[in-house]
Amino acid sequence: PELKQRLDDVGFIWDVLNHQWEESFRKLLEFKESEGHCKVPGGYEIAGFKLGQWVGVQRKAKDSMSPERKQRLDVVGFSWDPLAEAWEEGFNKLLQFKEAEGHCRVPQTYNLEGYRLGSWVGTQRSTKNQLSCERKQRLDDIGFIWDTYTQAWEQGFSKFLEFKEREGHC
């Protein structure tokens, strides 16, 4: 016990892996303090420490991680699936746009509160075949326009038919 106490007194680390995890977690907290979130980019380094890489390892280890560590990461707002979170953010911005404008025809260069919503909408259209059925259905349910050119043509043709009906000629 006396030898153990002497080692404890000088800061001996008994569990190196746990110590490294705690140090890494502190780096994550520093990142959150400076950035306001825990969405650490993959290549991000802080004082020579590859925090982005550590974050990736935590995501992969989620199912085998101790409940205590998982809870600590959850409490600080750790981003377990940044791609899914980014999609949800875009979808929520689209809902905001629809609420304000009454439709989902977002101009290509439209920004909503600094978020490039027009770009996000364009990405959904161009990656339609890669989207999950659930995401496609969610977009369909709010009146998302997949093909703006066809929709515009149909709208114009409808107005043309109204003109013909009213005027009796084309």
Buried (B, 14 or more C-beta within 10 A) or exposed (E): EEEEEEEEEEEEEEEEEEEEBEEBBEBBEBBBEEEEEBBBEEEBEBEEBBBBBBBEEBBEEEEEBEEEBBEBBEEEEBBBEBEEEEBEEBBEBBEBBBEEEEEBBBEEEBEBEEBBBBBBBBBBBEEBEEBEEEBBEBBEEEEBBEEBEEEEEEEEEEEEEEEEEEEEEE
